[in-house]
Amino acid sequence: MVIKSPPVFVGRTGRFPVLIVNGSVYRKADWEDFAGGAILDRTGRHRVDKLWDDLRAAGHDKRVLMLDYDGTLSPLDVYRRKVFPYEGVREELSAVIESRCCRLVIISGRWTMDLVQLLGIDPLPEIWGCHGMERLFPDGHLTTGDILEEEMRGFVEADEWAGEAGMGAICERKPGCVVLHFAGAAGESDRVFEAARNAWLRIAKRRGLVLNDFYGGIELRPPGHDKGNAVRAVLDEVGIDAVSAYLGDGLSDEDAFKAINGRGLGVLVREEWRATGAQAWIRPPGQLLEFLRKWAQICGDS
């Protein structure tokens, strides 16, 4: 949102410099200067306010909240099997589910079985794992996508390369993808990382796979399986008049932000702002909990 009226500086709130525009208070990190004194509101708070109004007016079967896990509902950490949700997140997710007035969906690159254990809530939401390759319904029914024989050969080759290169211990095999986790791997240099990336890139090109970078590693997966396709599938099921939001933090979430643009609100969940296709920005865990609490409150009141 570009605000053309001149900002009024009001010093500091605590240790943060702030300004006031049209009655709204902005922290320094929330806005960006442009020529002529205009500012860009990175938070997208006017869009979030509209989301709340639309959510109140929407039918119970037309509300959809979609969430990434790592870095969004939980901190980013190299010890992936011990990355639990921020304090308070489980309670807010359970409140949304118990309202029975919203479709809650987790969309992640993790296995669904990992997410079930880490989320630790009952009943569970709908979960799309491995970037949409797996889909776990709230009733426990699990579906998986198809993998072509050529793609499977590529996974086998990537796994074998990792073993021969002494990286078998940091290679994760998941349904429909293989991953090398470099974050936290002792002694792995940039040179070793680049060697692995180049080797897997050759395999990807030869076998028709896609190589993606993420926080702390690289991943091979089939084309067409990404968070954006999962978001589109959910929204197509709900219909064009759905009120929806997707919350994510990483580069793989950009596919989801692109998919929801024009059909709902993409929200970047990150301590520091970065260039993104999301239309709003909140900081975890405080603003994340506020967002989830507001969503649960509106669903619970209707």
Phi and psi restraints in degrees (value plus and minus 20) as a CYANA .aco file:
   2 VAL   PHI    -114.3   -74.3
   2 VAL   PSI     102.4   142.4
   3 ILE   PHI    -126.4   -86.4
   3 ILE   PSI      97.8   137.8
   4 LYS   PHI    -109.7   -69.7
   4 LYS   PSI     -36.5     3.5
   5 SER   PHI     -90.2   -50.2
   5 SER   PSI     126.3   166.3
   6 PRO   PHI     -82.3   -42.3
   6 PRO   PSI     115.9   155.9
   7 PRO   PHI     -91.7   -51.7
   7 PRO   PSI     132.3   172.3
   8 VAL   PHI    -132.3   -92.3
   8 VAL   PSI      91.2   131.2
   9 PHE   PHI     -98.1   -58.1
   9 PHE   PSI     118.0   158.0
  10 VAL   PHI    -147.7  -107.7
  10 VAL   PSI       6.9    46.9
  11 GLY   PHI      60.8   100.8
  11 GLY   PSI    -142.3  -102.3
  12 ARG   PHI    -154.5  -114.5
  12 ARG   PSI     126.9   166.9
  13 THR   PHI    -131.7   -91.7
  13 THR   PSI      85.5   125.5
  14 GLY   PHI      49.0    89.0
  14 GLY   PSI    -144.5  -104.5
  15 ARG   PHI    -121.9   -81.9
  15 ARG   PSI     -14.4    25.6
  16 PHE   PHI    -122.0   -82.0
  16 PHE   PSI     109.0   149.0
  17 PRO   PHI     -88.6   -48.6
  17 PRO   PSI     119.3   159.3
  18 VAL   PHI    -152.8  -112.8
  18 VAL   PSI     145.6   185.6
  19 LEU   PHI    -161.4  -121.4
  19 LEU   PSI     140.9   180.9
  20 ILE   PHI    -140.4  -100.4
  20 ILE   PSI     109.2   149.2
  21 VAL   PHI    -150.1  -110.1
  21 VAL   PSI     100.9   140.9
  22 ASN   PHI      31.3    71.3
  22 ASN   PSI      18.2    58.2
  23 GLY   PHI      67.5   107.5
  23 GLY   PSI     -27.3    12.7
  24 SER   PHI    -117.8   -77.8
  24 SER   PSI     117.4   157.4
  25 VAL   PHI    -117.1   -77.1
  25 VAL   PSI     109.7   149.7
  26 TYR   PHI    -141.8  -101.8
  26 TYR   PSI     113.5   153.5
  27 ARG   PHI     -95.2   -55.2
  27 ARG   PSI     138.3   178.3
  28 LYS   PHI     -77.1   -37.1
  28 LYS   PSI     -59.7   -19.7
  29 ALA   PHI     -93.0   -53.0
  29 ALA   PSI     -30.1     9.9
  30 ASP   PHI    -106.6   -66.6
  30 ASP   PSI     -30.2     9.8
  31 TRP   PHI    -156.0  -116.0
  31 TRP   PSI     145.6   185.6
  32 GLU   PHI    -158.6  -118.6
  32 GLU   PSI     112.0   152.0
  33 ASP   PHI     -94.3   -54.3
  33 ASP   PSI     123.9   163.9
  34 PHE   PHI    -150.9  -110.9
  34 PHE   PSI     146.0   186.0
  35 ALA   PHI     -78.5   -38.5
  35 ALA   PSI     122.0   162.0
  36 GLY   PHI      65.1   105.1
  36 GLY   PSI     -14.0    26.0
  37 GLY   PHI      65.9   105.9
  37 GLY   PSI     -18.5    21.5
  38 ALA   PHI     -93.2   -53.2
  38 ALA   PSI     136.9   176.9
  39 ILE   PHI    -149.5  -109.5
  39 ILE   PSI     133.6   173.6
  40 LEU   PHI    -126.1   -86.1
  40 LEU   PSI     101.6   141.6
  41 ASP   PHI    -102.4   -62.4
  41 ASP   PSI      83.9   123.9
  42 ARG   PHI     -92.2   -52.2
  42 ARG   PSI     -44.4    -4.4
  43 THR   PHI     -90.7   -50.7
  43 THR   PSI     -44.0    -4.0
  44 GLY   PHI      42.6    82.6
  44 GLY   PSI      11.3    51.3
  45 ARG   PHI     -83.2   -43.2
  45 ARG   PSI     -49.7    -9.7
  46 HIS   PHI     -86.4   -46.4
  46 HIS   PSI     -52.5   -12.5
  47 ARG   PHI     -93.0   -53.0
  47 ARG   PSI     -57.4   -17.4
  48 VAL   PHI     -85.2   -45.2
  48 VAL   PSI     -61.1   -21.1
  49 ASP   PHI     -81.2   -41.2
  49 ASP   PSI     -59.7   -19.7
  50 LYS   PHI     -86.3   -46.3
  50 LYS   PSI     -56.6   -16.6
  51 LEU   PHI     -77.9   -37.9
  51 LEU   PSI     -64.2   -24.2
  52 TRP   PHI     -82.8   -42.8
  52 TRP   PSI     -60.6   -20.6
  53 ASP   PHI     -83.8   -43.8
  53 ASP   PSI     -63.7   -23.7
  54 ASP   PHI     -86.8   -46.8
  54 ASP   PSI     -57.6   -17.6
  55 LEU   PHI     -84.2   -44.2
  55 LEU   PSI     -59.9   -19.9
  56 ARG   PHI     -82.4   -42.4
  56 ARG   PSI     -55.7   -15.7
  57 ALA   PHI    -105.4   -65.4
  57 ALA   PSI     -32.7     7.3
  58 ALA   PHI     -99.4   -59.4
  58 ALA   PSI     131.7   171.7
  59 GLY   PHI     -89.6   -49.6
  59 GLY   PSI     137.3   177.3
  60 HIS   PHI     -78.1   -38.1
  60 HIS   PSI     -54.0   -14.0
  61 ASP   PHI    -109.4   -69.4
  61 ASP   PSI     -11.0    29.0
  62 LYS   PHI    -137.9   -97.9
  62 LYS   PSI      -5.2    34.8
  63 ARG   PHI    -128.5   -88.5
  63 ARG   PSI     105.9   145.9
  64 VAL   PHI    -155.4  -115.4
  64 VAL   PSI     101.3   141.3
  65 LEU   PHI    -136.1   -96.1
  65 LEU   PSI      98.9   138.9
  66 MET   PHI    -135.8   -95.8
  66 MET   PSI     116.2   156.2
  67 LEU   PHI    -157.6  -117.6
  67 LEU   PSI     114.3   154.3
  68 ASP   PHI     -94.6   -54.6
  68 ASP   PSI     145.6   185.6
  69 TYR   PHI    -123.7   -83.7
  69 TYR   PSI     -94.4   -54.4
  70 ASP   PHI     -83.7   -43.7
  70 ASP   PSI     106.0   146.0
  71 GLY   PHI      64.7   104.7
  71 GLY   PSI     -31.3     8.7
  72 THR   PHI    -132.2   -92.2
  72 THR   PSI     -86.1   -46.1
  73 LEU   PHI    -104.2   -64.2
  73 LEU   PSI     -36.9     3.1
  74 SER   PHI    -156.8  -116.8
  74 SER   PSI     142.6   182.6
  75 PRO   PHI     -87.7   -47.7
  75 PRO   PSI     140.9   180.9
  76 LEU   PHI    -103.6   -63.6
  76 LEU   PSI     114.8   154.8
  77 ASP   PHI    -173.4  -133.4
  77 ASP   PSI     124.3   164.3
  78 VAL   PHI     -90.6   -50.6
  78 VAL   PSI     -43.2    -3.2
  79 TYR   PHI    -109.9   -69.9
  79 TYR   PSI      62.7   102.7
  80 ARG   PHI     -83.9   -43.9
  80 ARG   PSI     -50.1   -10.1
  81 ARG   PHI    -100.8   -60.8
  81 ARG   PSI     -21.7    18.3
  82 LYS   PHI    -141.2  -101.2
  82 LYS   PSI       0.3    40.3
  83 VAL   PHI    -112.9   -72.9
  83 VAL   PSI      75.8   115.8
  84 PHE   PHI    -118.0   -78.0
  84 PHE   PSI     141.5   181.5
  85 PRO   PHI     -80.1   -40.1
  85 PRO   PSI     134.3   174.3
  86 TYR   PHI     -75.3   -35.3
  86 TYR   PSI     130.5   170.5
  87 GLU   PHI     -77.2   -37.2
  87 GLU   PSI     108.8   148.8
  88 GLY   PHI      78.3   118.3
  88 GLY   PSI     -39.5     0.5
  89 VAL   PHI     -86.5   -46.5
  89 VAL   PSI     -64.3   -24.3
  90 ARG   PHI     -76.5   -36.5
  90 ARG   PSI     -63.7   -23.7
  91 GLU   PHI     -83.8   -43.8
  91 GLU   PSI     -60.8   -20.8
  92 GLU   PHI     -90.9   -50.9
  92 GLU   PSI     -58.7   -18.7
  93 LEU   PHI     -83.5   -43.5
  93 LEU   PSI     -63.0   -23.0
  94 SER   PHI     -82.9   -42.9
  94 SER   PSI     -55.8   -15.8
  95 ALA   PHI     -85.3   -45.3
  95 ALA   PSI     -58.9   -18.9
  96 VAL   PHI     -83.4   -43.4
  96 VAL   PSI     -66.5   -26.5
  97 ILE   PHI     -83.2   -43.2
  97 ILE   PSI     -64.5   -24.5
  98 GLU   PHI     -88.9   -48.9
  98 GLU   PSI     -39.9     0.1
  99 SER   PHI     -87.0   -47.0
  99 SER   PSI     -44.5    -4.5
 100 ARG   PHI      35.6    75.6
 100 ARG   PSI       6.5    46.5
 101 CYS   PHI    -143.8  -103.8
 101 CYS   PSI       2.5    42.5
 102 CYS   PHI    -182.1  -142.1
 102 CYS   PSI     128.7   168.7
 103 ARG   PHI    -116.8   -76.8
 103 ARG   PSI      94.9   134.9
 104 LEU   PHI    -123.8   -83.8
 104 LEU   PSI     107.7   147.7
 105 VAL   PHI    -154.0  -114.0
 105 VAL   PSI     108.2   148.2
 106 ILE   PHI    -118.9   -78.9
 106 ILE   PSI     109.1   149.1
 107 ILE   PHI    -145.2  -105.2
 107 ILE   PSI      96.3   136.3
 108 SER   PHI    -164.7  -124.7
 108 SER   PSI     142.2   182.2
 109 GLY   PHI    -102.8   -62.8
 109 GLY   PSI     -28.2    11.8
 110 ARG   PHI     -96.6   -56.6
 110 ARG   PSI     143.9   183.9
 111 TRP   PHI     -81.7   -41.7
 111 TRP   PSI     128.1   168.1
 112 THR   PHI     -83.5   -43.5
 112 THR   PSI     -56.0   -16.0
 113 MET   PHI     -86.1   -46.1
 113 MET   PSI     -52.4   -12.4
 114 ASP   PHI     -87.0   -47.0
 114 ASP   PSI     -63.2   -23.2
 115 LEU   PHI     -85.8   -45.8
 115 LEU   PSI     -57.8   -17.8
 116 VAL   PHI     -78.6   -38.6
 116 VAL   PSI     -64.5   -24.5
 117 GLN   PHI     -90.9   -50.9
 117 GLN   PSI     -61.1   -21.1
 118 LEU   PHI     -93.1   -53.1
 118 LEU   PSI     -59.0   -19.0
 119 LEU   PHI     -83.6   -43.6
 119 LEU   PSI     -65.6   -25.6
 120 GLY   PHI      42.5    82.5
 120 GLY   PSI      15.9    55.9
 121 ILE   PHI    -143.4  -103.4
 121 ILE   PSI     134.0   174.0
 122 ASP   PHI    -165.7  -125.7
 122 ASP   PSI     100.9   140.9
 123 PRO   PHI     -95.1   -55.1
 123 PRO   PSI     142.1   182.1
 124 LEU   PHI    -105.3   -65.3
 124 LEU   PSI     134.4   174.4
 125 PRO   PHI    -101.5   -61.5
 125 PRO   PSI     157.6   197.6
 126 GLU   PHI     -89.5   -49.5
 126 GLU   PSI     117.3   157.3
 127 ILE   PHI    -149.1  -109.1
 127 ILE   PSI     107.8   147.8
 128 TRP   PHI    -126.5   -86.5
 128 TRP   PSI      94.4   134.4
 129 GLY   PHI    -125.6   -85.6
 129 GLY   PSI     145.9   185.9
 130 CYS   PHI      31.5    71.5
 130 CYS   PSI      25.8    65.8
 131 HIS   PHI      39.4    79.4
 131 HIS   PSI      12.8    52.8
 132 GLY   PHI      79.0   119.0
 132 GLY   PSI     -23.7    16.3
 133 MET   PHI     -87.2   -47.2
 133 MET   PSI     -52.9   -12.9
 134 GLU   PHI    -132.9   -92.9
 134 GLU   PSI     127.3   167.3
 135 ARG   PHI    -158.4  -118.4
 135 ARG   PSI      95.4   135.4
 136 LEU   PHI    -126.0   -86.0
 136 LEU   PSI      97.9   137.9
 137 PHE   PHI    -102.2   -62.2
 137 PHE   PSI     137.1   177.1
 138 PRO   PHI     -77.1   -37.1
 138 PRO   PSI     -45.1    -5.1
 139 ASP   PHI    -103.3   -63.3
 139 ASP   PSI     -17.7    22.3
 140 GLY   PHI      76.7   116.7
 140 GLY   PSI     -26.4    13.6
 141 HIS   PHI     -92.1   -52.1
 141 HIS   PSI     110.4   150.4
 142 LEU   PHI    -137.2   -97.2
 142 LEU   PSI     110.8   150.8
 143 THR   PHI    -140.1  -100.1
 143 THR   PSI     131.5   171.5
 144 THR   PHI    -151.9  -111.9
 144 THR   PSI     130.5   170.5
 145 GLY   PHI     -98.4   -58.4
 145 GLY   PSI     146.5   186.5
 146 ASP   PHI    -107.1   -67.1
 146 ASP   PSI     127.5   167.5
 147 ILE   PHI    -141.9  -101.9
 147 ILE   PSI     109.0   149.0
 148 LEU   PHI     -92.2   -52.2
 148 LEU   PSI     134.7   174.7
 149 GLU   PHI     -80.1   -40.1
 149 GLU   PSI     -59.7   -19.7
 150 GLU   PHI     -84.2   -44.2
 150 GLU   PSI     -58.2   -18.2
 151 GLU   PHI     -86.3   -46.3
 151 GLU   PSI     -61.5   -21.5
 152 MET   PHI     -82.5   -42.5
 152 MET   PSI     -58.8   -18.8
 153 ARG   PHI     -79.9   -39.9
 153 ARG   PSI     -58.3   -18.3
 154 GLY   PHI     -84.4   -44.4
 154 GLY   PSI     -60.5   -20.5
 155 PHE   PHI     -83.2   -43.2
 155 PHE   PSI     -62.4   -22.4
 156 VAL   PHI     -82.7   -42.7
 156 VAL   PSI     -64.0   -24.0
 157 GLU   PHI     -82.9   -42.9
 157 GLU   PSI     -61.5   -21.5
 158 ALA   PHI     -85.4   -45.4
 158 ALA   PSI     -60.8   -20.8
 159 ASP   PHI     -85.0   -45.0
 159 ASP   PSI     -63.6   -23.6
 160 GLU   PHI     -85.0   -45.0
 160 GLU   PSI     -60.1   -20.1
 161 TRP   PHI     -81.5   -41.5
 161 TRP   PSI     -63.3   -23.3
 162 ALA   PHI     -80.9   -40.9
 162 ALA   PSI     -62.4   -22.4
 163 GLY   PHI     -84.0   -44.0
 163 GLY   PSI     -64.2   -24.2
 164 GLU   PHI     -88.0   -48.0
 164 GLU   PSI     -48.1    -8.1
 165 ALA   PHI    -107.9   -67.9
 165 ALA   PSI     -14.8    25.2
 166 GLY   PHI      57.4    97.4
 166 GLY   PSI       1.7    41.7
 167 MET   PHI    -133.6   -93.6
 167 MET   PSI      -2.7    37.3
 168 GLY   PHI     -80.1   -40.1
 168 GLY   PSI     -51.1   -11.1
 169 ALA   PHI     -92.1   -52.1
 169 ALA   PSI     -41.3    -1.3
 170 ILE   PHI    -128.2   -88.2
 170 ILE   PSI      -8.4    31.6
 171 CYS   PHI    -118.3   -78.3
 171 CYS   PSI     103.4   143.4
 172 GLU   PHI    -128.0   -88.0
 172 GLU   PSI     111.1   151.1
 173 ARG   PHI    -125.2   -85.2
 173 ARG   PSI      99.7   139.7
 174 LYS   PHI    -145.2  -105.2
 174 LYS   PSI     144.3   184.3
 175 PRO   PHI     -79.8   -39.8
 175 PRO   PSI      93.7   133.7
 176 GLY   PHI      63.1   103.1
 176 GLY   PSI      -9.2    30.8
 177 CYS   PHI    -187.6  -147.6
 177 CYS   PSI     138.9   178.9
 178 VAL   PHI    -148.9  -108.9
 178 VAL   PSI     128.3   168.3
 179 VAL   PHI    -155.8  -115.8
 179 VAL   PSI     121.3   161.3
 180 LEU   PHI    -130.0   -90.0
 180 LEU   PSI     101.8   141.8
 181 HIS   PHI    -121.7   -81.7
 181 HIS   PSI      87.7   127.7
 182 PHE   PHI    -112.6   -72.6
 182 PHE   PSI     -44.7    -4.7
 183 ALA   PHI     -82.7   -42.7
 183 ALA   PSI     104.2   144.2
 184 GLY   PHI      65.7   105.7
 184 GLY   PSI     -23.3    16.7
 185 ALA   PHI    -101.2   -61.2
 185 ALA   PSI      92.6   132.6
 186 ALA   PHI     -84.1   -44.1
 186 ALA   PSI     112.5   152.5
 187 GLY   PHI      61.7   101.7
 187 GLY   PSI     -19.8    20.2
 188 GLU   PHI    -102.9   -62.9
 188 GLU   PSI      97.4   137.4
 189 SER   PHI    -112.6   -72.6
 189 SER   PSI     150.2   190.2
 190 ASP   PHI     -80.2   -40.2
 190 ASP   PSI     -54.8   -14.8
 191 ARG   PHI     -84.5   -44.5
 191 ARG   PSI     -62.1   -22.1
 192 VAL   PHI     -86.3   -46.3
 192 VAL   PSI     -61.0   -21.0
 193 PHE   PHI     -80.2   -40.2
 193 PHE   PSI     -65.5   -25.5
 194 GLU   PHI     -85.6   -45.6
 194 GLU   PSI     -57.0   -17.0
 195 ALA   PHI     -82.2   -42.2
 195 ALA   PSI     -63.0   -23.0
 196 ALA   PHI     -86.0   -46.0
 196 ALA   PSI     -63.6   -23.6
 197 ARG   PHI     -82.6   -42.6
 197 ARG   PSI     -63.4   -23.4
 198 ASN   PHI     -84.9   -44.9
 198 ASN   PSI     -60.2   -20.2
 199 ALA   PHI     -84.3   -44.3
 199 ALA   PSI     -65.5   -25.5
 200 TRP   PHI     -90.1   -50.1
 200 TRP   PSI     -49.3    -9.3
 201 LEU   PHI     -85.8   -45.8
 201 LEU   PSI     -59.0   -19.0
 202 ARG   PHI     -83.1   -43.1
 202 ARG   PSI     -61.5   -21.5
 203 ILE   PHI     -84.0   -44.0
 203 ILE   PSI     -62.3   -22.3
 204 ALA   PHI     -80.0   -40.0
 204 ALA   PSI     -64.9   -24.9
 205 LYS   PHI     -86.4   -46.4
 205 LYS   PSI     -58.6   -18.6
 206 ARG   PHI     -92.6   -52.6
 206 ARG   PSI     -53.2   -13.2
 207 ARG   PHI    -128.7   -88.7
 207 ARG   PSI     -12.9    27.1
 208 GLY   PHI      52.5    92.5
 208 GLY   PSI      12.1    52.1
 209 LEU   PHI    -122.9   -82.9
 209 LEU   PSI     154.5   194.5
 210 VAL   PHI    -138.1   -98.1
 210 VAL   PSI     111.2   151.2
 211 LEU   PHI    -123.5   -83.5
 211 LEU   PSI     106.5   146.5
 212 ASN   PHI    -145.0  -105.0
 212 ASN   PSI     121.5   161.5
 213 ASP   PHI    -111.1   -71.1
 213 ASP   PSI     127.8   167.8
 214 PHE   PHI    -167.7  -127.7
 214 PHE   PSI     157.4   197.4
 215 TYR   PHI     -78.4   -38.4
 215 TYR   PSI      87.7   127.7
 216 GLY   PHI      69.2   109.2
 216 GLY   PSI      -7.2    32.8
 217 GLY   PHI     157.0   197.0
 217 GLY   PSI    -188.4  -148.4
 218 ILE   PHI    -153.7  -113.7
 218 ILE   PSI     137.2   177.2
 219 GLU   PHI    -164.3  -124.3
 219 GLU   PSI     116.4   156.4
 220 LEU   PHI    -125.5   -85.5
 220 LEU   PSI     110.4   150.4
 221 ARG   PHI    -172.2  -132.2
 221 ARG   PSI     144.1   184.1
 222 PRO   PHI     -89.0   -49.0
 222 PRO   PSI     131.9   171.9
 223 PRO   PHI     -86.5   -46.5
 223 PRO   PSI     129.4   169.4
 224 GLY   PHI      70.1   110.1
 224 GLY   PSI     -28.0    12.0
 225 HIS   PHI    -129.3   -89.3
 225 HIS   PSI      75.8   115.8
 226 ASP   PHI    -167.7  -127.7
 226 ASP   PSI     151.6   191.6
 227 LYS   PHI     -84.8   -44.8
 227 LYS   PSI     -48.6    -8.6
 228 GLY   PHI     -83.6   -43.6
 228 GLY   PSI     -62.0   -22.0
 229 ASN   PHI     -87.6   -47.6
 229 ASN   PSI     -55.0   -15.0
 230 ALA   PHI     -84.7   -44.7
 230 ALA   PSI     -63.3   -23.3
 231 VAL   PHI     -81.8   -41.8
 231 VAL   PSI     -64.9   -24.9
 232 ARG   PHI     -82.6   -42.6
 232 ARG   PSI     -59.2   -19.2
 233 ALA   PHI     -83.1   -43.1
 233 ALA   PSI     -63.8   -23.8
 234 VAL   PHI     -84.8   -44.8
 234 VAL   PSI     -66.5   -26.5
 235 LEU   PHI     -86.1   -46.1
 235 LEU   PSI     -55.5   -15.5
 236 ASP   PHI     -84.2   -44.2
 236 ASP   PSI     -54.8   -14.8
 237 GLU   PHI     -89.8   -49.8
 237 GLU   PSI     -55.6   -15.6
 238 VAL   PHI    -100.6   -60.6
 238 VAL   PSI     -54.7   -14.7
 239 GLY   PHI      92.0   132.0
 239 GLY   PSI     144.4   184.4
 240 ILE   PHI     -90.6   -50.6
 240 ILE   PSI     -38.8     1.2
 241 ASP   PHI    -116.0   -76.0
 241 ASP   PSI      -0.9    39.1
 242 ALA   PHI     -92.2   -52.2
 242 ALA   PSI     131.5   171.5
 243 VAL   PHI    -126.5   -86.5
 243 VAL   PSI      94.8   134.8
 244 SER   PHI    -157.9  -117.9
 244 SER   PSI     138.9   178.9
 245 ALA   PHI    -165.7  -125.7
 245 ALA   PSI     129.1   169.1
 246 TYR   PHI    -147.7  -107.7
 246 TYR   PSI     108.7   148.7
 247 LEU   PHI    -133.7   -93.7
 247 LEU   PSI     106.8   146.8
 248 GLY   PHI    -176.8  -136.8
 248 GLY   PSI     150.5   190.5
 249 ASP   PHI    -146.4  -106.4
 249 ASP   PSI     -51.9   -11.9
 250 GLY   PHI    -117.8   -77.8
 250 GLY   PSI    -198.0  -158.0
 251 LEU   PHI     -86.8   -46.8
 251 LEU   PSI     -53.3   -13.3
 252 SER   PHI     -87.5   -47.5
 252 SER   PSI     -38.8     1.2
 253 ASP   PHI     -98.2   -58.2
 253 ASP   PSI     -33.2     6.8
 254 GLU   PHI     -83.8   -43.8
 254 GLU   PSI     -51.9   -11.9
 255 ASP   PHI     -81.8   -41.8
 255 ASP   PSI     -59.2   -19.2
 256 ALA   PHI     -90.0   -50.0
 256 ALA   PSI     -61.1   -21.1
 257 PHE   PHI     -81.0   -41.0
 257 PHE   PSI     -60.2   -20.2
 258 LYS   PHI     -85.2   -45.2
 258 LYS   PSI     -60.6   -20.6
 259 ALA   PHI     -87.5   -47.5
 259 ALA   PSI     -55.4   -15.4
 260 ILE   PHI    -106.9   -66.9
 260 ILE   PSI     -34.7     5.3
 261 ASN   PHI     -79.1   -39.1
 261 ASN   PSI     104.8   144.8
 262 GLY   PHI      70.8   110.8
 262 GLY   PSI     -30.9     9.1
 263 ARG   PHI    -143.6  -103.6
 263 ARG   PSI     -29.0    11.0
 264 GLY   PHI    -197.4  -157.4
 264 GLY   PSI    -184.6  -144.6
 265 LEU   PHI    -133.0   -93.0
 265 LEU   PSI     103.8   143.8
 266 GLY   PHI    -112.0   -72.0
 266 GLY   PSI     110.5   150.5
 267 VAL   PHI    -144.6  -104.6
 267 VAL   PSI      99.9   139.9
 268 LEU   PHI     -99.7   -59.7
 268 LEU   PSI     106.1   146.1
 269 VAL   PHI    -131.7   -91.7
 269 VAL   PSI      84.1   124.1
 270 ARG   PHI    -185.2  -145.2
 270 ARG   PSI     123.0   163.0
 271 GLU   PHI     -85.2   -45.2
 271 GLU   PSI     -61.6   -21.6
 272 GLU   PHI    -130.7   -90.7
 272 GLU   PSI     118.5   158.5
 273 TRP   PHI     -89.9   -49.9
 273 TRP   PSI     126.4   166.4
 274 ARG   PHI    -161.5  -121.5
 274 ARG   PSI     143.9   183.9
 275 ALA   PHI     -80.4   -40.4
 275 ALA   PSI     113.9   153.9
 276 THR   PHI    -178.7  -138.7
 276 THR   PSI     140.1   180.1
 277 GLY   PHI    -107.5   -67.5
 277 GLY   PSI     -22.9    17.1
 278 ALA   PHI     -88.7   -48.7
 278 ALA   PSI     136.1   176.1
 279 GLN   PHI    -122.8   -82.8
 279 GLN   PSI     -25.5    14.5
 280 ALA   PHI    -167.0  -127.0
 280 ALA   PSI     145.4   185.4
 281 TRP   PHI    -163.8  -123.8
 281 TRP   PSI     109.1   149.1
 282 ILE   PHI    -152.1  -112.1
 282 ILE   PSI     135.4   175.4
 283 ARG   PHI    -122.6   -82.6
 283 ARG   PSI     115.6   155.6
 284 PRO   PHI    -107.4   -67.4
 284 PRO   PSI     138.2   178.2
 285 PRO   PHI    -109.1   -69.1
 285 PRO   PSI     -37.8     2.2
 286 GLY   PHI     -79.3   -39.3
 286 GLY   PSI     -74.5   -34.5
 287 GLN   PHI     -90.6   -50.6
 287 GLN   PSI     -49.1    -9.1
 288 LEU   PHI     -82.1   -42.1
 288 LEU   PSI     -67.8   -27.8
 289 LEU   PHI     -82.8   -42.8
 289 LEU   PSI     -58.2   -18.2
 290 GLU   PHI     -81.6   -41.6
 290 GLU   PSI     -62.5   -22.5
 291 PHE   PHI     -83.2   -43.2
 291 PHE   PSI     -69.9   -29.9
 292 LEU   PHI     -83.2   -43.2
 292 LEU   PSI     -59.9   -19.9
 293 ARG   PHI     -84.3   -44.3
 293 ARG   PSI     -60.9   -20.9
 294 LYS   PHI     -85.4   -45.4
 294 LYS   PSI     -63.3   -23.3
 295 TRP   PHI     -80.9   -40.9
 295 TRP   PSI     -65.9   -25.9
 296 ALA   PHI     -84.2   -44.2
 296 ALA   PSI     -58.2   -18.2
 297 GLN   PHI     -83.6   -43.6
 297 GLN   PSI     -66.3   -26.3
 298 ILE   PHI     -84.0   -44.0
 298 ILE   PSI     -63.2   -23.2
 299 CYS   PHI     -85.6   -45.6
 299 CYS   PSI     -58.9   -18.9
 300 GLY   PHI     -89.9   -49.9
 300 GLY   PSI     -48.1    -8.1
 301 ASP   PHI    -103.1   -63.1
 301 ASP   PSI     -32.6     7.4
